[in-house]
Amino acid sequence: MDRTIDSFMELESTKPLSEKSNTTNTISLLSDFPLSTMDELKAIEKKIKHDATFRSQLIEALHITAEGDSIQKRVNSMLRIVFNDNAASLFNWKGQRGVKQKLQGRRISKLTIETMIKTFPKMTESIFGRKAGPWLAQASFRLEKKNKRNNTSNEKENEKEPDISSGEETSVASSDASKTDN
């Protein structure tokens, strides 16, 4: 169904208060995400195991929040919601090769698969694993890229301006200027 922004806004303004509170509930449910440590993951998994209401509300919140028309885009979106790259870099789907831990079979992965089934009824654990594997594998590279970007911006911030008070120039630009004078 194709809606314009105006019709969407009109629809939102006519929603009952109970539906508007669902949006607030979704935001508060997802406030603990993305997970960044194993301790956070263990706490969420424990909560999923012992609190059926939380579990069903989390499935609904992820379903509403995840984006993408294709299976791959939706899996990536959901994994981005659930894990930051620090946590994702600790896992691969099957736990094979190296020191990474297995994500397959964990409560959080079962929950994300269940959420995917709401959009893609033929979703299976195998399909999800094939789509999640590459995203998990790239987490370390995304972290590296982010760290390089942060280091580059920090270096630029740390370049010193000429120290006018002492008459000394300590910036990179001043050494470059002296090279052109020669």
Phi, psi and omega per residue, in radians:
M1 nan 2.221 -3.090
D2 -1.718 2.083 -3.134
R3 -2.064 2.521 3.014
T4 -1.473 2.894 3.133
I5 -1.073 -0.681 -3.130
D6 -1.090 -0.778 -3.126
S7 -1.195 -0.595 3.087
F8 -1.119 -0.797 -3.141
M9 -1.103 -0.705 3.118
E10 -1.100 -0.757 3.117
L11 -1.088 -0.759 3.132
E12 -1.077 -0.705 -3.095
S13 -1.235 -0.374 -3.139
T14 -1.698 0.011 3.129
K15 -1.160 2.521 3.056
P16 -1.132 2.718 -3.113
L17 -0.997 -0.601 -3.133
S18 -1.080 -0.659 3.113
E19 -1.254 -0.613 3.101
K20 -1.156 -0.623 3.130
S21 -1.220 -0.420 3.053
N22 -1.075 -0.651 3.096
T23 -1.111 -0.773 3.100
T24 -1.101 -0.731 3.125
N25 -1.091 -0.714 3.111
T26 -1.061 -0.805 -3.139
I27 -1.078 -0.771 -3.121
S28 -1.219 -0.624 3.089
L29 -1.087 -0.676 -3.084
L30 -1.569 0.109 -3.120
S31 -1.168 -0.375 3.106
D32 -1.476 -0.035 -3.096
F33 -1.915 2.698 0.004
P34 -1.320 2.591 3.104
L35 -1.266 2.471 -3.111
S36 -2.182 -0.176 -3.133
T37 -2.363 2.852 3.074
M38 -1.138 -0.621 3.125
D39 -1.087 -0.737 3.097
E40 -1.110 -0.718 3.115
L41 -1.098 -0.792 3.137
K42 -1.071 -0.699 3.129
A43 -1.121 -0.764 3.128
I44 -1.156 -0.733 3.137
E45 -1.095 -0.669 3.109
K46 -1.135 -0.732 3.134
K47 -1.149 -0.693 3.097
I48 -1.080 -0.709 -3.101
K49 -1.174 -0.724 -2.985
H50 -1.702 -0.244 -3.052
D51 -2.179 1.656 -3.095
A52 -1.092 -0.609 3.125
T53 -1.143 -0.813 3.093
F54 -1.012 -0.774 -3.115
R55 -1.027 -0.880 -3.111
S56 -1.184 -0.627 3.103
Q57 -1.192 -0.639 3.115
L58 -1.169 -0.696 3.073
I59 -1.030 -0.809 -3.137
E60 -1.134 -0.733 -3.139
A61 -1.107 -0.757 3.105
L62 -1.142 -0.695 3.136
H63 -1.067 -0.745 -3.134
I64 -1.217 -0.659 -2.992
T65 -1.489 -0.623 -3.104
A66 -1.117 2.522 -3.097
E67 -2.104 2.830 3.038
G68 2.153 2.421 3.136
D69 -1.577 -0.431 -3.141
S70 -1.761 2.835 3.121
I71 -1.050 -0.807 -3.097
Q72 -1.056 -0.808 -3.124
K73 -1.117 -0.693 -3.122
R74 -1.230 -0.698 3.078
V75 -1.079 -0.833 3.121
N76 -1.027 -0.787 3.136
S77 -1.053 -0.792 -3.114
M78 -1.147 -0.734 3.121
L79 -1.138 -0.623 3.075
R80 -1.125 -0.599 3.107
I81 -1.211 -0.726 -3.027
V82 -1.407 -0.722 -3.054
F83 -2.166 2.455 2.890
N84 -1.518 3.031 -3.052
D85 -1.157 -0.501 3.083
N86 -1.059 -0.848 3.138
A87 -1.235 -0.738 -3.111
A88 -1.070 -0.573 -3.113
S89 -1.226 -0.173 3.101
L90 -1.472 -0.164 -2.987
F91 -2.172 2.706 2.751
N92 -2.339 2.994 -2.984
W93 -1.155 -0.811 -3.035
K94 -1.763 -0.102 3.137
G95 1.294 0.333 3.137
Q96 -1.677 2.891 3.067
R97 1.001 1.729 3.023
G98 1.633 -2.724 -2.999
V99 -1.778 0.064 -3.132
K100 -1.238 2.643 -3.124
Q101 -1.605 2.792 -3.099
K102 -1.437 2.200 3.060
L103 -1.586 -0.540 3.135
Q104 -1.028 2.340 3.097
G105 1.587 -0.234 3.084
R106 -1.264 2.692 -3.123
R107 -1.016 -0.686 -3.107
I108 -1.154 -0.634 3.126
S109 -1.269 -0.658 3.076
K110 -1.089 -0.678 3.122
L111 -1.150 -0.726 3.136
T112 -1.184 -0.620 3.082
I113 -1.134 -0.766 3.103
E114 -1.049 -0.662 3.098
T115 -1.157 -0.733 3.128
M116 -1.091 -0.592 -3.132
I117 -1.093 -0.469 3.103
K118 -1.105 -0.564 3.137
T119 -1.696 -0.693 -3.116
F120 -2.135 1.566 -3.034
P121 -1.000 -0.401 -3.127
K122 -1.594 0.171 3.137
M123 -1.090 2.392 3.053
T124 -2.224 2.944 3.098
E125 -1.084 -0.664 3.141
S126 -1.108 -0.817 3.120
I127 -1.096 -0.804 -3.133
F128 -1.032 -0.766 -3.141
G129 -1.063 -0.716 3.115
R130 -1.133 -0.549 -3.136
K131 -1.478 -0.616 -3.099
A132 -1.345 -0.563 -3.086
G133 -0.908 -0.929 -3.139
P134 -1.080 -0.651 3.132
W135 -1.121 -0.760 3.107
L136 -1.123 -0.743 -3.119
A137 -1.089 -0.554 -3.111
Q138 -1.455 -0.126 -3.072
A139 -1.013 -0.750 3.136
S140 -1.087 -0.693 3.134
F141 -1.204 -0.654 3.089
R142 -1.124 -0.693 3.100
L143 -1.107 -0.799 3.120
E144 -1.015 -0.824 -3.134
K145 -1.055 -0.761 3.134
K146 -1.123 -0.745 3.129
N147 -1.123 -0.706 3.099
K148 -1.101 -0.741 3.125
R149 -1.084 -0.758 3.124
N150 -1.150 -0.707 3.128
N151 -1.136 -0.698 3.123
T152 -1.104 -0.772 -3.140
S153 -1.210 -0.597 3.087
N154 -1.177 -0.674 3.111
E155 -1.111 -0.717 3.126
K156 -1.117 -0.682 3.121
E157 -1.192 -0.546 -3.076
N158 -1.466 -0.183 3.058
E159 -1.082 2.223 -3.036
K160 -1.530 2.547 3.016
E161 -1.417 2.800 3.083
P162 -0.984 2.392 3.127
D163 -1.487 1.685 -3.051
I164 -1.161 -0.639 -3.065
S165 -1.132 -0.633 -3.099
S166 -1.707 -0.152 -3.139
G167 1.403 0.049 3.140
E168 -1.705 2.524 3.070
E169 -1.874 2.172 -3.096
T170 -2.055 0.128 -3.073
S171 -1.513 2.845 3.088
V172 -1.128 -0.638 -3.116
A173 -1.059 -0.645 -3.106
S174 -1.201 -0.636 3.104
S175 -1.213 -0.579 3.084
D176 -1.182 -0.663 -3.137
A177 -1.147 -0.673 -3.123
S178 -1.184 -0.494 3.107
K179 -1.208 -0.602 -3.122
T180 -1.344 -0.365 3.113
D181 -1.262 -0.455 -3.059
N182 -1.319 nan nan
